[in-house]
């Protein structure tokens, strides 16, 4: 088996968990009975404190709704309880900026993480985000503890480690001027006294003439020190031991090194643990035959620097953020491995948080070197960080519920392998401000059967109703049900609600925008006439199945009709002479209704049968159909107001009886040729001209051409 060296740069593992937030608007569905319950549903929910807010048939929980919906329903913004979360920095010392060669600083004067302490006030469903900076400081102190397997197979390695102290001090001085080193050893979990084994084998587990020390679980040989020679001296006095199986008890030793801070001498600086072994590890459960059945409790159990609980505990979890290297046969390459592993570990920052309170989630987003970003699990880390580099993280914390104990909680966030941390106090917004003014046993709530708060009654146990006017024992009384039937009918609350204390409380719809109301829940706001597939044409709102059309800023209505689909705006009926419908009609629903049947058009401006209509359009028809006449040079400019359709003969012209008035015209040009056409305004208010494409001329004979664009030169035929 390869000899392994494990460098661990963090000593305390933590576990985090997240819980998915329920999405969507739940304000109406929550049936909140108080303002406090309402604001805990989600960040979109608000509570209307107006005691006159509820309509007939609406339950107390209807005070709770989405903010926009409350506004639409007439609750003034000053009457809406909608507390928001906040944050406050308590300690925000800037990260240390130092240049190489500057004076030495004490560890407590060096800051690598910012901020250090803050308070968040959390409203359910509303994230609170803050930025965290991390910067690797120059000349940061390092504590290194060398934990070595002293089983017999490590004999050659011990000889090389005996001179490790001074050599390692020399190499680490290139990284930091403040370096301390310590040493500990381990062999194997010791067995219970009643396990049958050979006593002599335990006293000297080595074979032949080899003199070995008795097996032990873990021993703290040297507390952290800056004296490398002392390290060499004490390590030189160590003896190899032996054990009965291949796996070793190294994990118990790691745990003791981690938790026995005073014995080891750890400072609040970078802590490194070098773990050297050539064997596997005992895992949880494999010591049952030796009576080792309890998981490790994570506490220090050293007496005179010796571990005393090896027969009780086993470490269950592997250590996060560690690097593994393969030692040479006699550990001669140990210094190079330590330096390389340290550089690898310290160039990566990984954020971890302590255990979160129930219902609280945390999200990370990283902004690392060279514009590299990360989210999710990758948002916790940044790699390839050199001394002096600064990276940042955005941390969002969300609560989906108030804690059961109702007290503030504290969590901590720290980069693995570094002892600095951010302490975050979490306060939870569980009640509305108006709760402070609540009146217990208020007369408003049926002579003291409830607490009056935030514009509504919160009933005592066993009482129900909007004013707590009824006992739960009376809910099913037949006498009370009679008052919930409209016109002495058979349907209770019109089948749209429940009879509570003789009063209808209307059911809630799946769509929170839709509501039943009324004394008998006979009204609703969704069964009104529609226009253009919109309720009340999109120009009003539905009250008790009748459209109430919107009014303009002066208070006058803009729309009318059963579906608010008839506009009262008359500007669309103004003719060019600024008269409504040219004075020939009335404006109805935004369109002209001509009172004189001879006139038509958007402004009653067209009279196809009136004298002079044909003459009015003659020149334009002539120039567009035949390219002649007085307007042939301005035809495109003056005569594009109608659609021209050519037909072969007069039989193909539109005939009377069309859906719109039609004018037949016969006009003569300068050459005594007749042309025939019709003029009309179709149902789309478009002007149409149908013209016979050939002229009807008297008998003529041609002379030599004179350049005419259509006729040439003509004269009457002489007989």
HUGIFEN-V81138 format. One record per residue. N is the residue number from 1. PSI is psi in degrees with one decimal (* if undefined). BURIAL is b if it has 9 or more other C-alpha atoms within 8 Angstrom, else e. Layout:
n->N psi->PSI burial->BURIAL
n->N psi->PSI burial->BURIAL
//
This chain:
n->1 psi->135.8 burial->e
n->2 psi->144.4 burial->e
n->3 psi->126.9 burial->b
n->4 psi->141.2 burial->b
n->5 psi->126.4 burial->b
n->6 psi->118.7 burial->b
n->7 psi->119.7 burial->b
n->8 psi->124.5 burial->b
n->9 psi->7.2 burial->b
n->10 psi->148.3 burial->b
n->11 psi->-11.6 burial->b
n->12 psi->113.8 burial->e
n->13 psi->147.0 burial->e
n->14 psi->160.1 burial->e
n->15 psi->134.6 burial->e
n->16 psi->155.9 burial->b
n->17 psi->160.1 burial->e
n->18 psi->156.3 burial->e
n->19 psi->128.2 burial->e
n->20 psi->134.6 burial->e
n->21 psi->136.8 burial->e
n->22 psi->130.8 burial->e
n->23 psi->164.2 burial->e
n->24 psi->170.0 burial->e
n->25 psi->116.2 burial->e
n->26 psi->9.6 burial->e
n->27 psi->-48.8 burial->b
n->28 psi->-41.9 burial->b
n->29 psi->-23.2 burial->e
n->30 psi->-21.3 burial->e
n->31 psi->44.9 burial->b
n->32 psi->130.9 burial->b
n->33 psi->-7.5 burial->b
n->34 psi->166.5 burial->b
n->35 psi->-39.5 burial->b
n->36 psi->-43.7 burial->b
n->37 psi->-38.0 burial->b
n->38 psi->-49.6 burial->b
n->39 psi->-15.6 burial->b
n->40 psi->-11.3 burial->b
n->41 psi->-43.6 burial->b
n->42 psi->165.1 burial->b
n->43 psi->-17.3 burial->b
n->44 psi->-8.3 burial->e
n->45 psi->139.6 burial->b
n->46 psi->166.3 burial->b
n->47 psi->127.2 burial->b
n->48 psi->120.5 burial->b
n->49 psi->-5.1 burial->b
n->50 psi->117.6 burial->b
n->51 psi->-17.1 burial->e
n->52 psi->10.2 burial->e
n->53 psi->-40.3 burial->b
n->54 psi->140.7 burial->b
n->55 psi->167.9 burial->e
n->56 psi->129.1 burial->e
n->57 psi->-9.0 burial->b
n->58 psi->137.5 burial->b
n->59 psi->165.6 burial->b
n->60 psi->-35.0 burial->b
n->61 psi->-14.7 burial->b
n->62 psi->-13.4 burial->b
n->63 psi->-24.8 burial->b
n->64 psi->123.6 burial->b
n->65 psi->173.4 burial->b
n->66 psi->148.3 burial->b
n->67 psi->-44.5 burial->b
n->68 psi->-37.4 burial->e
n->69 psi->-38.7 burial->b
n->70 psi->-40.8 burial->b
n->71 psi->-45.4 burial->b
n->72 psi->-30.7 burial->e
n->73 psi->3.0 burial->e
n->74 psi->11.9 burial->e
n->75 psi->121.1 burial->b
n->76 psi->146.0 burial->e
n->77 psi->-28.1 burial->e
n->78 psi->-13.2 burial->e
n->79 psi->4.2 burial->b
n->80 psi->125.2 burial->b
n->81 psi->120.4 burial->b
n->82 psi->68.1 burial->b
n->83 psi->143.9 burial->b
n->84 psi->153.5 burial->e
n->85 psi->166.3 burial->b
n->86 psi->173.6 burial->e
n->87 psi->152.7 burial->b
n->88 psi->127.3 burial->e
n->89 psi->128.5 burial->b
n->90 psi->-31.2 burial->e
n->91 psi->118.9 burial->e
n->92 psi->54.1 burial->b
n->93 psi->130.8 burial->e
n->94 psi->149.4 burial->e
n->95 psi->149.2 burial->b
n->96 psi->129.8 burial->b
n->97 psi->111.0 burial->e
n->98 psi->149.2 burial->e
n->99 psi->149.8 burial->e
n->100 psi->135.6 burial->e
n->101 psi->-10.7 burial->e
n->102 psi->166.1 burial->e
n->103 psi->152.3 burial->e
n->104 psi->138.2 burial->e
n->105 psi->150.5 burial->e
n->106 psi->151.1 burial->e
n->107 psi->-38.3 burial->b
n->108 psi->-12.4 burial->e
n->109 psi->1.2 burial->e
n->110 psi->130.7 burial->b
n->111 psi->123.0 burial->b
n->112 psi->-10.7 burial->b
n->113 psi->137.7 burial->b
n->114 psi->135.3 burial->b
n->115 psi->178.0 burial->b
n->116 psi->-25.6 burial->b
n->117 psi->135.0 burial->b
n->118 psi->163.9 burial->b
n->119 psi->132.9 burial->b
n->120 psi->132.2 burial->b
n->121 psi->118.7 burial->b
n->122 psi->126.1 burial->b
n->123 psi->135.4 burial->b
n->124 psi->128.5 burial->b
n->125 psi->-1.5 burial->b
n->126 psi->109.0 burial->b
n->127 psi->146.8 burial->b
n->128 psi->123.2 burial->b
n->129 psi->146.0 burial->e
n->130 psi->160.8 burial->e
n->131 psi->140.2 burial->e
n->132 psi->129.6 burial->b
n->133 psi->145.4 burial->b
n->134 psi->134.1 burial->b
n->135 psi->123.1 burial->b
n->136 psi->121.3 burial->b
n->137 psi->150.1 burial->b
n->138 psi->139.4 burial->b
n->139 psi->42.9 burial->b
n->140 psi->135.4 burial->b
n->141 psi->149.6 burial->b
n->142 psi->132.3 burial->b
n->143 psi->128.0 burial->b
n->144 psi->127.8 burial->b
n->145 psi->124.4 burial->b
n->146 psi->114.4 burial->b
n->147 psi->116.6 burial->b
n->148 psi->140.6 burial->b
n->149 psi->119.5 burial->b
n->150 psi->27.7 burial->b
n->151 psi->164.1 burial->b
n->152 psi->-32.6 burial->b
n->153 psi->-9.4 burial->e
n->154 psi->15.7 burial->b
n->155 psi->-49.5 burial->b
n->156 psi->-35.3 burial->b
n->157 psi->-35.4 burial->b
n->158 psi->-36.2 burial->b
n->159 psi->-39.7 burial->b
n->160 psi->-32.4 burial->b
n->161 psi->-22.8 burial->b
n->162 psi->-25.8 burial->b
n->163 psi->13.7 burial->b
n->164 psi->-36.1 burial->b
n->165 psi->-58.4 burial->b
n->166 psi->-38.0 burial->b
n->167 psi->-42.6 burial->b
n->168 psi->-37.7 burial->b
n->169 psi->-40.3 burial->b
n->170 psi->-44.1 burial->e
n->171 psi->-40.5 burial->e
n->172 psi->-19.2 burial->b
n->173 psi->-19.2 burial->b
n->174 psi->-19.1 burial->e
n->175 psi->-42.4 burial->e
n->176 psi->150.3 burial->b
n->177 psi->-3.1 burial->b
n->178 psi->88.3 burial->b
n->179 psi->135.2 burial->b
n->180 psi->151.1 burial->b
n->181 psi->145.8 burial->b
n->182 psi->172.5 burial->b
n->183 psi->140.1 burial->b
n->184 psi->162.8 burial->b
n->185 psi->161.4 burial->b
n->186 psi->159.1 burial->b
n->187 psi->-74.2 burial->b
n->188 psi->157.4 burial->b
n->189 psi->129.2 burial->b
n->190 psi->147.8 burial->b
n->191 psi->164.3 burial->e
n->192 psi->152.0 burial->e
n->193 psi->-27.2 burial->e
n->194 psi->-1.5 burial->e
n->195 psi->129.8 burial->e
n->196 psi->122.5 burial->e
n->197 psi->172.8 burial->e
n->198 psi->116.4 burial->e
n->199 psi->-40.8 burial->e
n->200 psi->-35.2 burial->e
n->201 psi->-31.6 burial->b
n->202 psi->-36.1 burial->b
n->203 psi->-40.1 burial->b
n->204 psi->89.2 burial->b
n->205 psi->-6.2 burial->b
n->206 psi->158.8 burial->b
n->207 psi->166.2 burial->e
n->208 psi->-142.8 burial->e
n->209 psi->12.6 burial->e
n->210 psi->131.2 burial->e
n->211 psi->107.5 burial->e
n->212 psi->154.6 burial->b
n->213 psi->158.5 burial->b
n->214 psi->148.5 burial->b
n->215 psi->146.7 burial->b
n->216 psi->163.9 burial->b
n->217 psi->-57.7 burial->b
n->218 psi->141.7 burial->b
n->219 psi->130.5 burial->b
n->220 psi->104.9 burial->b
n->221 psi->-46.9 burial->b
n->222 psi->121.5 burial->b
n->223 psi->152.2 burial->b
n->224 psi->131.8 burial->b
n->225 psi->155.6 burial->b
n->226 psi->5.6 burial->e
n->227 psi->99.3 burial->e
n->228 psi->-31.6 burial->b
n->229 psi->-36.0 burial->e
n->230 psi->-38.2 burial->e
n->231 psi->-49.9 burial->b
n->232 psi->-41.4 burial->b
n->233 psi->-50.2 burial->b
n->234 psi->-39.7 burial->b
n->235 psi->-34.0 burial->b
n->236 psi->-19.6 burial->e
n->237 psi->-4.4 burial->e
n->238 psi->147.8 burial->e
n->239 psi->148.5 burial->e
n->240 psi->151.0 burial->b
n->241 psi->-164.5 burial->b
n->242 psi->173.3 burial->b
n->243 psi->-179.9 burial->b
n->244 psi->-14.2 burial->e
n->245 psi->171.2 burial->e
n->246 psi->-46.7 burial->e
n->247 psi->144.5 burial->b
n->248 psi->167.6 burial->b
n->249 psi->38.8 burial->b
n->250 psi->-31.1 burial->b
n->251 psi->-35.6 burial->b
n->252 psi->-39.4 burial->b
n->253 psi->-41.4 burial->b
n->254 psi->-43.0 burial->b
n->255 psi->-42.6 burial->b
n->256 psi->-39.3 burial->b
n->257 psi->-34.8 burial->b
n->258 psi->-40.8 burial->b
n->259 psi->-16.2 burial->b
n->260 psi->64.5 burial->b
n->261 psi->-43.3 burial->b
n->262 psi->-37.6 burial->e
n->263 psi->-41.1 burial->e
n->264 psi->-35.7 burial->b
n->265 psi->25.8 burial->e
n->266 psi->140.6 burial->b
n->267 psi->170.8 burial->e
n->268 psi->63.4 burial->e
n->269 psi->-170.3 burial->b
n->270 psi->125.3 burial->b
n->271 psi->126.2 burial->b
n->272 psi->138.2 burial->b
n->273 psi->119.5 burial->b
n->274 psi->119.9 burial->b
n->275 psi->115.7 burial->b
n->276 psi->121.6 burial->b
n->277 psi->162.2 burial->b
n->278 psi->11.8 burial->b
n->279 psi->170.3 burial->b
n->280 psi->-173.0 burial->e
n->281 psi->152.4 burial->b
n->282 psi->130.5 burial->b
n->283 psi->166.3 burial->b
n->284 psi->126.5 burial->b
n->285 psi->-21.8 burial->e
n->286 psi->2.4 burial->e
n->287 psi->15.4 burial->b
n->288 psi->-36.3 burial->e
n->289 psi->-23.5 burial->e
n->290 psi->9.3 burial->b
n->291 psi->15.0 burial->b
n->292 psi->96.4 burial->b
n->293 psi->-11.9 burial->b
n->294 psi->141.2 burial->e
n->295 psi->154.4 burial->b
n->296 psi->135.4 burial->b
n->297 psi->-1.3 burial->e
n->298 psi->19.6 burial->e
n->299 psi->161.8 burial->e
n->300 psi->132.7 burial->e
n->301 psi->55.9 burial->b
n->302 psi->131.0 burial->b
n->303 psi->121.7 burial->e
n->304 psi->38.8 burial->e
n->305 psi->14.2 burial->b
n->306 psi->139.2 burial->b
n->307 psi->132.2 burial->b
n->308 psi->-2.5 burial->e
n->309 psi->27.6 burial->e
n->310 psi->-26.0 burial->b
n->311 psi->-0.4 burial->b
n->312 psi->-38.5 burial->b
n->313 psi->155.5 burial->b
n->314 psi->139.9 burial->b
n->315 psi->129.9 burial->b
n->316 psi->-27.9 burial->e
n->317 psi->140.0 burial->e
n->318 psi->159.4 burial->e
n->319 psi->131.9 burial->b
n->320 psi->163.8 burial->e
n->321 psi->78.3 burial->b
n->322 psi->159.8 burial->b
n->323 psi->142.9 burial->b
n->324 psi->134.5 burial->b
n->325 psi->154.8 burial->b
n->326 psi->119.2 burial->e
n->327 psi->150.5 burial->b
n->328 psi->173.4 burial->b
n->329 psi->-31.3 burial->e
n->330 psi->19.6 burial->e
n->331 psi->24.0 burial->b
n->332 psi->-18.4 burial->b
n->333 psi->18.2 burial->e
n->334 psi->-38.2 burial->b
n->335 psi->-44.1 burial->b
n->336 psi->-39.6 burial->e
n->337 psi->-40.9 burial->b
n->338 psi->-45.5 burial->b
n->339 psi->-45.6 burial->b
n->340 psi->-42.8 burial->e
n->341 psi->-39.4 burial->b
n->342 psi->-46.2 burial->b
n->343 psi->-37.8 burial->e
n->344 psi->-45.2 burial->b
n->345 psi->-41.6 burial->b
n->346 psi->-13.2 burial->b
n->347 psi->1.3 burial->b
n->348 psi->131.7 burial->b
n->349 psi->127.7 burial->b
n->350 psi->120.9 burial->b
n->351 psi->135.5 burial->b
n->352 psi->152.1 burial->b
n->353 psi->155.0 burial->b
n->354 psi->176.4 burial->b
n->355 psi->133.7 burial->b
n->356 psi->147.1 burial->b
n->357 psi->158.0 burial->e
n->358 psi->130.9 burial->e
n->359 psi->0.8 burial->b
n->360 psi->134.4 burial->b
n->361 psi->158.6 burial->b
n->362 psi->141.1 burial->b
n->363 psi->144.5 burial->b
n->364 psi->145.3 burial->b
n->365 psi->124.1 burial->b
n->366 psi->148.2 burial->b
n->367 psi->99.0 burial->b
n->368 psi->-165.5 burial->b
n->369 psi->152.8 burial->b
n->370 psi->31.6 burial->e
n->371 psi->10.5 burial->e
n->372 psi->130.3 burial->e
n->373 psi->160.0 burial->b
n->374 psi->152.5 burial->b
n->375 psi->169.1 burial->b
n->376 psi->-138.6 burial->b
n->377 psi->-33.8 burial->e
n->378 psi->-17.4 burial->b
n->379 psi->-7.0 burial->b
n->380 psi->-13.7 burial->b
n->381 psi->156.2 burial->b
n->382 psi->139.8 burial->b
n->383 psi->170.5 burial->e
n->384 psi->42.1 burial->e
n->385 psi->124.8 burial->b
n->386 psi->166.6 burial->e
n->387 psi->130.3 burial->e
n->388 psi->-11.3 burial->b
n->389 psi->144.3 burial->b
n->390 psi->130.0 burial->b
n->391 psi->165.6 burial->b
n->392 psi->157.6 burial->b
n->393 psi->142.9 burial->b
n->394 psi->124.0 burial->b
n->395 psi->124.2 burial->b
n->396 psi->127.4 burial->b
n->397 psi->130.2 burial->b
n->398 psi->138.6 burial->b
n->399 psi->135.2 burial->b
n->400 psi->-1.1 burial->b
n->401 psi->162.3 burial->b
n->402 psi->143.7 burial->b
n->403 psi->152.2 burial->b
n->404 psi->-35.1 burial->e
n->405 psi->-17.8 burial->e
n->406 psi->22.0 burial->e
n->407 psi->159.2 burial->e
n->408 psi->152.2 burial->e
n->409 psi->157.2 burial->e
n->410 psi->130.4 burial->e
n->411 psi->161.1 burial->b
n->412 psi->143.7 burial->b
n->413 psi->130.6 burial->b
n->414 psi->152.5 burial->b
n->415 psi->128.7 burial->b
n->416 psi->135.8 burial->b
n->417 psi->-5.7 burial->b
n->418 psi->142.7 burial->b
n->419 psi->-8.6 burial->b
n->420 psi->154.2 burial->b
n->421 psi->163.6 burial->b
n->422 psi->126.2 burial->b
n->423 psi->124.3 burial->b
n->424 psi->118.7 burial->b
n->425 psi->129.6 burial->b
n->426 psi->117.2 burial->b
n->427 psi->142.9 burial->b
n->428 psi->128.2 burial->b
n->429 psi->102.8 burial->b
n->430 psi->-10.1 burial->b
n->431 psi->157.1 burial->b
n->432 psi->160.4 burial->b
n->433 psi->-35.2 burial->e
n->434 psi->-13.0 burial->b
n->435 psi->-27.6 burial->b
n->436 psi->-27.0 burial->e
n->437 psi->16.6 burial->e
n->438 psi->150.6 burial->b
n->439 psi->110.7 burial->e
n->440 psi->147.8 burial->e
n->441 psi->47.4 burial->b
n->442 psi->143.9 burial->b
n->443 psi->-27.8 burial->e
n->444 psi->-33.4 burial->b
n->445 psi->64.9 burial->b
n->446 psi->60.0 burial->b
n->447 psi->42.4 burial->e
n->448 psi->16.2 burial->b
n->449 psi->15.4 burial->b
n->450 psi->174.5 burial->b
n->451 psi->127.3 burial->b
n->452 psi->114.3 burial->b
n->453 psi->141.2 burial->b
n->454 psi->37.1 burial->b
n->455 psi->11.6 burial->b
n->456 psi->162.7 burial->b
n->457 psi->129.9 burial->b
n->458 psi->107.9 burial->b
n->459 psi->148.1 burial->b
n->460 psi->164.3 burial->b
n->461 psi->132.1 burial->e
n->462 psi->-0.5 burial->e
n->463 psi->145.7 burial->b
n->464 psi->174.6 burial->b
n->465 psi->159.3 burial->b
n->466 psi->-32.2 burial->b
n->467 psi->21.5 burial->b
n->468 psi->33.9 burial->b
n->469 psi->-2.3 burial->b
n->470 psi->151.5 burial->b
n->471 psi->148.7 burial->b
n->472 psi->-22.0 burial->e
n->473 psi->-14.7 burial->e
n->474 psi->0.0 burial->b
n->475 psi->-37.4 burial->b
n->476 psi->11.8 burial->e
n->477 psi->132.6 burial->e
n->478 psi->-35.5 burial->e
n->479 psi->-38.7 burial->e
n->480 psi->-34.5 burial->b
n->481 psi->-30.2 burial->b
n->482 psi->-36.8 burial->b
n->483 psi->-2.8 burial->b
n->484 psi->7.2 burial->b
n->485 psi->122.9 burial->b
n->486 psi->131.6 burial->b
n->487 psi->36.7 burial->e
n->488 psi->28.3 burial->e
n->489 psi->-176.6 burial->e
n->490 psi->-20.7 burial->e
n->491 psi->125.3 burial->e
n->492 psi->123.1 burial->b
n->493 psi->37.8 burial->b
n->494 psi->24.4 burial->b
n->495 psi->16.8 burial->e
n->496 psi->13.7 burial->b
n->497 psi->-175.8 burial->b
n->498 psi->145.0 burial->b
n->499 psi->112.4 burial->b
n->500 psi->114.5 burial->b
n->501 psi->37.9 burial->b
n->502 psi->8.8 burial->b
n->503 psi->136.9 burial->b
n->504 psi->129.1 burial->b
n->505 psi->115.3 burial->b
n->506 psi->147.4 burial->b
n->507 psi->158.2 burial->b
n->508 psi->143.8 burial->b
n->509 psi->160.0 burial->e
n->510 psi->-41.8 burial->e
n->511 psi->113.3 burial->e
n->512 psi->-14.6 burial->b
n->513 psi->-16.6 burial->e
n->514 psi->133.8 burial->b
n->515 psi->146.7 burial->b
n->516 psi->149.8 burial->b
n->517 psi->-178.9 burial->b
n->518 psi->161.0 burial->b
n->519 psi->-33.5 burial->b
n->520 psi->22.3 burial->b
n->521 psi->30.4 burial->b
n->522 psi->-10.2 burial->b
n->523 psi->158.0 burial->b
n->524 psi->169.6 burial->b
n->525 psi->25.5 burial->b
n->526 psi->-5.0 burial->b
n->527 psi->55.7 burial->e
n->528 psi->166.6 burial->b
n->529 psi->151.4 burial->b
n->530 psi->152.7 burial->b
n->531 psi->137.0 burial->b
n->532 psi->36.7 burial->e
n->533 psi->23.1 burial->e
n->534 psi->139.5 burial->e
n->535 psi->126.1 burial->b
n->536 psi->35.8 burial->b
n->537 psi->9.1 burial->b
n->538 psi->6.6 burial->b
n->539 psi->20.7 burial->b
n->540 psi->-174.5 burial->b
n->541 psi->158.0 burial->b
n->542 psi->124.2 burial->b
n->543 psi->118.9 burial->b
n->544 psi->46.2 burial->b
n->545 psi->20.9 burial->b
n->546 psi->133.4 burial->b
n->547 psi->129.1 burial->b
n->548 psi->108.7 burial->b
n->549 psi->146.8 burial->b
n->550 psi->150.9 burial->b
n->551 psi->156.0 burial->b
n->552 psi->-173.6 burial->e
n->553 psi->-18.5 burial->e
n->554 psi->-5.8 burial->e
n->555 psi->-4.2 burial->e
n->556 psi->149.3 burial->e
n->557 psi->144.2 burial->b
n->558 psi->-22.4 burial->b
n->559 psi->157.3 burial->b
n->560 psi->-178.1 burial->b
n->561 psi->161.3 burial->e
n->562 psi->-24.5 burial->b
n->563 psi->18.3 burial->b
n->564 psi->39.4 burial->b
n->565 psi->5.2 burial->b
n->566 psi->111.7 burial->b
n->567 psi->140.4 burial->b
n->568 psi->6.9 burial->b
n->569 psi->122.5 burial->b
n->570 psi->-2.8 burial->b
n->571 psi->-26.6 burial->e
n->572 psi->-11.7 burial->e
n->573 psi->1.0 burial->b
n->574 psi->131.1 burial->b
n->575 psi->175.9 burial->b
n->576 psi->-24.0 burial->e
n->577 psi->12.1 burial->e
n->578 psi->13.4 burial->e
n->579 psi->148.5 burial->b
n->580 psi->116.6 burial->b
n->581 psi->34.6 burial->b
n->582 psi->19.2 burial->b
n->583 psi->11.4 burial->e
n->584 psi->12.0 burial->b
n->585 psi->-172.6 burial->b
n->586 psi->153.3 burial->b
n->587 psi->114.9 burial->b
n->588 psi->120.5 burial->b
n->589 psi->36.6 burial->b
n->590 psi->8.1 burial->b
n->591 psi->151.2 burial->b
n->592 psi->134.0 burial->b
n->593 psi->105.3 burial->b
n->594 psi->128.8 burial->b
n->595 psi->-24.5 burial->e
n->596 psi->115.0 burial->e
n->597 psi->-17.5 burial->e
n->598 psi->-21.5 burial->e
n->599 psi->151.2 burial->b
n->600 psi->-176.5 burial->b
n->601 psi->165.2 burial->b
n->602 psi->-30.7 burial->b
n->603 psi->24.4 burial->b
n->604 psi->38.9 burial->b
n->605 psi->-6.5 burial->b
n->606 psi->133.3 burial->e
n->607 psi->89.3 burial->b
n->608 psi->-28.4 burial->b
n->609 psi->1.1 burial->b
n->610 psi->143.0 burial->e
n->611 psi->141.7 burial->e
n->612 psi->-9.2 burial->e
n->613 psi->-43.1 burial->b
n->614 psi->-43.6 burial->b
n->615 psi->-30.8 burial->e
n->616 psi->-32.1 burial->e
n->617 psi->0.6 burial->e
n->618 psi->-55.0 burial->b
n->619 psi->-38.6 burial->b
n->620 psi->-39.0 burial->b
n->621 psi->-41.5 burial->b
n->622 psi->-45.7 burial->b
n->623 psi->-35.7 burial->b
n->624 psi->-33.7 burial->b
n->625 psi->-35.9 burial->b
n->626 psi->-5.7 burial->e
n->627 psi->25.1 burial->b
n->628 psi->-178.3 burial->b
n->629 psi->177.8 burial->b
n->630 psi->-23.1 burial->e
n->631 psi->18.3 burial->b
n->632 psi->-27.8 burial->b
n->633 psi->-18.3 burial->e
n->634 psi->22.2 burial->e
n->635 psi->-46.1 burial->b
n->636 psi->-35.4 burial->e
n->637 psi->-41.8 burial->e
n->638 psi->-16.6 burial->b
n->639 psi->30.5 burial->b
n->640 psi->15.7 burial->e
n->641 psi->-2.4 burial->e
n->642 psi->160.4 burial->b
n->643 psi->130.2 burial->b
n->644 psi->127.2 burial->b
n->645 psi->122.0 burial->e
n->646 psi->141.0 burial->b
n->647 psi->161.1 burial->b
n->648 psi->-38.2 burial->e
n->649 psi->176.3 burial->b
n->650 psi->-26.2 burial->e
n->651 psi->-21.2 burial->e
n->652 psi->-3.4 burial->e
n->653 psi->148.5 burial->b
n->654 psi->144.8 burial->e
n->655 psi->158.4 burial->e
n->656 psi->153.8 burial->e
n->657 psi->0.9 burial->e
n->658 psi->171.9 burial->e
n->659 psi->-5.8 burial->e
n->660 psi->153.4 burial->b
n->661 psi->145.5 burial->b
n->662 psi->136.6 burial->b
n->663 psi->121.1 burial->b
n->664 psi->133.1 burial->b
n->665 psi->145.6 burial->b
n->666 psi->116.6 burial->b
n->667 psi->155.4 burial->b
n->668 psi->141.8 burial->b
n->669 psi->-171.3 burial->b
n->670 psi->-17.6 burial->e
n->671 psi->19.5 burial->e
n->672 psi->23.7 burial->e
n->673 psi->139.9 burial->b
n->674 psi->144.3 burial->b
n->675 psi->146.1 burial->b
n->676 psi->139.2 burial->b
n->677 psi->166.1 burial->b
n->678 psi->151.0 burial->b
n->679 psi->133.5 burial->b
n->680 psi->162.2 burial->b
n->681 psi->116.2 burial->b
n->682 psi->-176.6 burial->b
n->683 psi->-16.2 burial->e
n->684 psi->14.5 burial->e
n->685 psi->26.7 burial->e
n->686 psi->138.5 burial->b
n->687 psi->132.4 burial->b
n->688 psi->137.7 burial->b
n->689 psi->119.9 burial->b
n->690 psi->127.4 burial->b
n->691 psi->140.4 burial->b
n->692 psi->127.5 burial->b
n->693 psi->-11.4 burial->b
n->694 psi->145.0 burial->e
n->695 psi->154.4 burial->e
n->696 psi->104.5 burial->e
n->697 psi->159.6 burial->b
n->698 psi->170.5 burial->e
n->699 psi->124.7 burial->e
n->700 psi->155.3 burial->b
n->701 psi->147.1 burial->e
n->702 psi->148.6 burial->b
n->703 psi->-167.1 burial->e
n->704 psi->150.0 burial->e
n->705 psi->143.9 burial->e
n->706 psi->15.6 burial->e
n->707 psi->8.7 burial->e
n->708 psi->144.3 burial->e
n->709 psi->-23.0 burial->e
n->710 psi->-46.2 burial->e
n->711 psi->-30.0 burial->e
n->712 psi->-151.5 burial->b
n->713 psi->131.1 burial->b
n->714 psi->155.0 burial->b
n->715 psi->161.1 burial->e
n->716 psi->140.6 burial->e
n->717 psi->127.3 burial->e
n->718 psi->126.2 burial->e
n->719 psi->* burial->e
//
